[in-house]
Amino acid sequence: MDSERIFLNHVAQTTPYPLKVEVARAEGTSIFDTDGKEYLDFISGIAVSNIGHRHPHVVKAIKDQLDKYMHVMAYGEFIQSAQNRLAEKLASLLPEQLSTSYFVNSGAEANEGALKLAKRVTGRTQIISCKKSYHGGTHGALSVSGNEMKKYAFRPLLPDVYFIEFNNVEDLAQITEATACVIIEPIQGDAGVRIPSKAYLKALRQRCTETGALLIFDEIQTGYGRTGSLFAFQQFDVIPDILTIAKAMGGGMPMGAFISSKANMQQLTFNPVLGHITTFGGHPVNCAAAVANLEVIENENLIEGVEKKGQLIESLIGHPDIIEIRRIGLMFAVEFKSAERVARIVNQCLEDGLITFWFLSCPESFRLAPPLTISEADIQRGCAIIKNAIEITKEV
């Protein structure tokens, strides 16, 4: 097949074993290949398509913006209505300490900007992250990710980075007056959906406040309703100094942001000027899509149904071979005895028309993160495929 040849030889590959579904179109909660086969999407492009694929309201917002203008100037110079609408909307949904957004292109870039901001505000260099964390693939984001297997080939990385155990209160003593920031996922995603106690995140917030370290919450996977609230931190009664978002932010368009107070963000405007800069950040088409995305979440009351749908999936996929199901909202890790079994389940599901996936740092679990718009009928259909795959791949 010529398209597969081109893909394998001229499109840079990330693994030796891509899934190779040749996409013709995507609509709602399904993706269709060029042979007309339907794949029910139970991972949302890795927590991106929270409102489904090609939601009409987002598509209309994109088309309307295209009729006006696309890129006109590097970020931060011109006043653009789509950027203004998105910034104002986010400020209205977030605590007053998180009033000012810097729009970028991806989650990794959002975390890069957050790390730079923390160093600039505090004048410190030490960064603390968590073991088994994942914050992105660029050098700075990779430096604060807690998976050595992904890092060793690219060292040396950013210096003065230290790792503590997630959800371990005793380790918080390692945060000191030398610490610029602690970057943490309020729910560890790539580690296999690890959920901390409320007491832990409260103690973390207190320790950062005591030492003057800034607290960065990476909500790139958990944001936009995935956990049953717009952002996961809202369930823990803890407010970060910097919030990073991406993935589901753009309704399917590439979009990210790091968000903090106006006073903090002002630090990036002098000594030096252009303390952070991006050419395509805050692209007007993406910002228009991001505004529409938030409107869909609100107008269709999508967050209200998240927990009920999550409970239904959990009840339907139960099986004696499952070691553990870790879940918050519609964010799942389903653990088995071996990574090999998980790979067989994922492949069987794909063959049967259901897209699931694994975790980089937890290969003995597979992930589920269906669109928040998923219907009960599609939940029933998808879970039946999962149960069948578990049965077919049983150890002999």
N, C-alpha and C positions, 0 to 999 in steps of 0.2 A: 504494500500500500504506500503510495507516494507521500501522503500526508504524514504517515508514521516515520518514513525515512527522513523527511525534512525535520520533523520534531526531534528525532534521536540524534541527528547529525549537525543540526544548525541552531537548535534551541538549547541553551545551556541546561544541563541536567542537575538535579539536586541529589538523586540517588541512582543506583544502578537498576532500580526496579520501579519505575513510575507506573501509575495505574493505567494510563493510556486510554482512558475514555475519550473518544473524539466527540466533542460537544457540538451539537447543532443549535440548540436553544435551551433556555431555562425559563421556567414560569412557576410562580408560586413556590411550592415545596418540592418541585421536581426538576430534574435535568434530563434532557433527551439527547441521545447520541445520533450520529449520522445514519444509522440503520433504523432509527425510530424507536429504539429501546428506551424505556423510561427508567430512571433511577430516582427513587425517593431519597431526598437529601436529609440525612439525620445528623449532619455536622455543620451545616450552614457555611460551607467554605472555611471551616475552622472559626466558628463564632462570628462570622461576618454578616451573613444574610439573615439577621434576626427578624426582619419583617418579610422574609421570603425573597424570591428572585423577581426582579423587574416589577416591583409594586407600582401600580399605575400612577399614584400620587407623586412618587419619586421620579418616574419617567417623565411626567408632565413638567415637573420643576426643572429637570435637566434640559428638556427641549425649550422651555421658556427662556432659560438663561442663555442657551446657545443662540437664540434669536437676538440677544442683546450684545454680548461680548464673551470672549473666552479670556485667555491670559492677556493682561495689558501691561503689567509691571511687576518687578520683584516684590515680594511680600513686605508690607509695612509702609509703603510710600503713598499709594493712592487710596482714597476712600471708595470702598466698593460695597454696594448695598447687601449683597449676599453674605459677605463677611460680617457686616454690621448686624444683620438679622440673626446670624448664628451666634455671634458673641453675646448679644443681648439675651437671646433665648437661653443659652447655657448659664449665664449669670443669674437669670431668674429661677433656674432649677437647682442651683448649687448654693451652699452657705456663703455668706458675705466674704469670708476669707479666701474664697475661690472665685474672684470676680473678673479676672482678666485672662483671656485665652491667647495663646500663641499657636497658630495653625500651621501644621507641618504635613508631611506626606505619608507617614507610616508610624507604627508603634515604636519601632526601634529609634526613629528620629525623635519622637516625643520623649523617650527616655534619655537620649543623648542631650536634648535641650534641658531636661529636668536636672540632670547631673551637673551640667555647666552652670545652671542657675543657682543650684545649691552651693557650689564652690564660690561663685561670685558673691552671693549674699553673705555667706559666713566667713569668707576669707580662709577657709580650711580646705584640706585636701583629702582627709580620710573618708572613705565610703564603706558603709557596712551593708551587706546584702545577706540573703539566706541561702543555705545549702539547698540544692535541688530546685532552685529558682530558675526562671527563664525570662529574660528581658529583651531579647533580640539578637540579631546576628552581626551587627556592626561592631567595630572594635570596642567602643566604650560600653555598649549594651552587653556584648559578649563578656567583657571583663567582669561585670557584676552578675553574670548568670552562673549558677552553681552546679554546672555540669562539666566536669573536666574532660570528658570524652569529646565534647564539642569544641574544646578550647586549646588542647595541647598542641595542635598543628599550627596554631597562629600566634603562639607566644613569641616575644614578650607582649603582654597586654598592659592595660592601665595599672600603674602602681598604686600602692596604699589602699588596696581593696581587701576587706576581711569578711569572713562568712560566719554566721551564727546559725544555730538550729532554729528552724521555724517552730513556733508555738512553744518555745522553751523560755520561761520567764527568767530563769537564772542567767541565761546568756545575754540578757539585756544589760547586764553590768559592763559589758564590753563597749557599750556606747558611752563616750566620754566627751569632755570639752574639746578634744581634738577632732571629733567627728563632724564632718560637713553635713552628712545626710545618711539616713537609712532608707534604702529602696526596697519595697516589699510588695508582693501581691497579697491583697487581703484574703483572697482564696488562691492558693498555689494551683495554677492550671496545669502546666506541663509536667509537674511532679505527680499528677494523677488526682487532681481535685482534692487537695488537702485543706480542710476547713479548721481554722484556729478557734480557740475559745474567745468569747467576748472579753474575758478578764485579761487575756494575753495582749490583745490589741489595745486595750485601755492602759495596761502597764507600759506598753511600747510608746504610746502617745505621751504618757507622763514622763518617761525617761528622756525622750527627745526634748520635751519642754524644759526639763531640769538642766540639760546639758547644752541647750541652744542648737542642737542638731535639727536639721529640717527633716520632716517625715514625708517621704514620697510614696504614694499609693499608685502602683501600676494596675490600672483597671482596664487594660487593653483587651483582655479576654472577658472579664466579668461585667463590663459596662453595658448600658442600654438594655436593661431588663433581664439579662441572662440568668441572674440569681434570684429573681423575684422582687427586686427593687431596681430603680433606675441605675443606681450604682451600689455595689456590694457594701461599701463603707457605711451606707445609710442604715444597715441592719446591725451595726456594731456600736453605734453612738460614739464614733471616733471620727474626727475631721483631720485630714492630712494638711500639710503646708503646701504640697504640690500634688496635683492629680494628673496622671497621664492616661489618655484614652486614644483609641483607634478602632481597628477591626469593624465593629458594627456601626461606627459613627456615621459613615457616609452612605448608608443604605445600599451598599454594593460598590460605591466609588472609593478610590484610595484616599484616605483622610486620617489625620491624627492631630493631637493637640497636647500641649502641656499647659496647665492652668494653675495660677497662684493668685496672690494678692497684687493689686496695682503697685504697691510699694516695692514688692519683690521684683516684679517684672520690669519695673523702671530701671533696675540695676543693669539690664542688658542694653541700655541705650547710651551709656557713657563709660569711659575708662575700661574698655574701648567702646567707641560707637560701633554699632553692628555687632554687639556681643554674641548674637546668634542671627544667622541669616539663611534664607532659603529662597530660591527663585520661584518654585512652583507652590510653596506652602500657601494655604488659603485660596487655592484655585477657585474662581467664582462658580464654576460648574459643580465642583465637589461641595462647596459650601451650600449652594442651593439644594443639592441632594440631601445634605446633612440636616438642613432645616426641615425639609419635607419628611425625612426619616423620623425626626422627633415628633412632628405633627401626627404621623401615622400611629406611633406608639401611644400618644395621648388620645387621639380621636377614636381609636379602635379599642382602647382600654386593654392593650395587650398584656400589660404586666399583671393585671388582675387574674388572668388564667394560668400564669406560669406554674404556680405551685400545684394546682390541681392536675395539670398535664404531666408535670414531673412525677407526681405520685402515681398516676395511671401507668406511665411507662415503667416505673420501678416495680409495680405490682405485676405487670404483664411479662417481664423478662426474667423473673425469678427462676432459678434453676439450681439443683444441688451442686453442680460443678462450679458455680460462682463462689469465689472466696469472699468477696466483699463488693458491695455497690456503694460508692461514695457519691453523694449527690447534694447539690444545693440548687433549687429551682430547676431549670432545664439544662444543667451542667452536670454530666455524669462521667464517672470512671467505673468500669466494670472489670473486676480483677479475676484472673485465673491463675493456675499454678505455674504457667510458663508463657514466655513470649511467643514460642512456636505455636501454641494453641491459639493465642490471640491473633496471630498472623493468619492462621487458617480460617478463623471465624470471620475476620475482616474480608478476606478474599472470597469466602463463600457468600457472604452478604452481598458483595459487589456483583458476583455472578448472578445472584437472585434478584438484583435490581434495587439494592439498598446501599447507600453510601455511609459507611462508618469510618473510623480511622484509629490510629494508635497514638501514644504519647512518646515524644522524644526521650524523656527521662523516666518513663515508667512503661516499658514495652510489654510488661505482663498484664496491662490493662488496655481495653479499648475505650475510646471516647464516644459520647453521644452529646450532641448540642443542636437539636433540631430547631428550625425557625419557631419563633414564638407564635406564629400564625398557624402552626400545624393543627390539623383537624383531628377529632377523635377517631374518625375513620382511618386516616393515614397513620395515626399512632397504632391502631389495632393491626393494620397491614404491615407496618414496619416491624413491630414487635414479634409478629408471627414469623417473619423472615429471620429475625435474630434467634428466636427459640429453635427454629429449624436448623440454623447454622451451628448452634451449640450442640444439638443432637448429632448432626452429621459428623462433626469433628471430635466426637467423644473418643477418649483414649481407649484403644483396644486392649 
